[in-house]
Amino acid sequence: MRGAGPLLWIVLVAVAWNAWLFQRAHMEVQAVVAAVFALLGAWGAMRLPRWVRCPACGWRHPVGNDER
């Protein structure tokens, strides 16, 4: 899906912003949960496979990090 990558990063930045707001409101438990969620989401976004369309067969295939 086009544009899903940047949208995911915008959502993760928004979650990190919420963590900072929770911390400013002295809601430390919620701040830690939101920060951990943002970090896990960023790690998961980096682990998603990249896809390339094969010109021979027309199918989409995942490309590993070492095959770019």
Phi and psi in degrees as a GROMACS rama.xvg file:
@    title "Ramachandran Plot"
@    xaxis  label "Phi"
@    yaxis  label "Psi"
@TYPE xy
-71.6434  137.053  ARG-2
83.7557  -2.71667  GLY-3
-70.4044  -34.1806  ALA-4
-61.9792  -54.2635  GLY-5
-62.8041  -35.4935  PRO-6
-64.5032  -38.8456  LEU-7
-61.7368  -42.9469  LEU-8
-66.9137  -35.1464  TRP-9
-63.7491  -41.969  ILE-10
-64.6078  -41.0906  VAL-11
-66.094  -37.0619  LEU-12
-65.7377  -38.1076  VAL-13
-64.218  -38.7307  ALA-14
-66.144  -40.7599  VAL-15
-64.0238  -38.9782  ALA-16
-60.9906  -42.5465  TRP-17
-62.9367  -36.9644  ASN-18
-61.7546  -42.1962  ALA-19
-65.1445  -40.3432  TRP-20
-65.036  -40.0479  LEU-21
-60.2833  -42.0158  PHE-22
-64.0029  -40.4512  GLN-23
-65.6195  -27.2236  ARG-24
-90.4536  9.73597  ALA-25
60.5726  37.8232  HIS-26
-111.32  73.572  MET-27
-65.248  -37.9995  GLU-28
-63.9489  -45.636  VAL-29
-65.2855  -34.6582  GLN-30
-64.9658  -42.5458  ALA-31
-65.2681  -42.9195  VAL-32
-62.4855  -44.3776  VAL-33
-66.7636  -38.9495  ALA-34
-66.848  -42.9032  ALA-35
-63.5895  -41.7508  VAL-36
-61.1443  -41.9515  PHE-37
-65.3102  -42.6589  ALA-38
-66.5325  -42.8044  LEU-39
-65.4256  -37.3671  LEU-40
-65.4408  -39.8028  GLY-41
-66.7236  -41.4724  ALA-42
-63.5279  -42.9237  TRP-43
-64.9776  -35.9408  GLY-44
-66.6059  -34.7179  ALA-45
-71.9552  -25.0114  MET-46
-85.5906  -10.2321  ARG-47
-64.2594  141.72  LEU-48
-74.7746  150.12  PRO-49
-91.8854  147.932  ARG-50
-117.613  144.491  TRP-51
-133.717  141.592  VAL-52
-88.3654  124.336  ARG-53
-76.0853  124.177  CYS-54
-70.1239  -23.6893  PRO-55
-76.433  -47.2569  ALA-56
-106.202  -16.9503  CYS-57
84.531  -3.60155  GLY-58
-85.8292  159.43  TRP-59
-94.7676  134.811  ARG-60
-125.122  141.225  HIS-61
-71.1083  143.323  PRO-62
-115.006  128.789  VAL-63
-73.6322  167.86  GLY-64
-64.1158  -29.4159  ASN-65
-85.9342  -6.72947  ASP-66
-104.34  11.1372  GLU-67
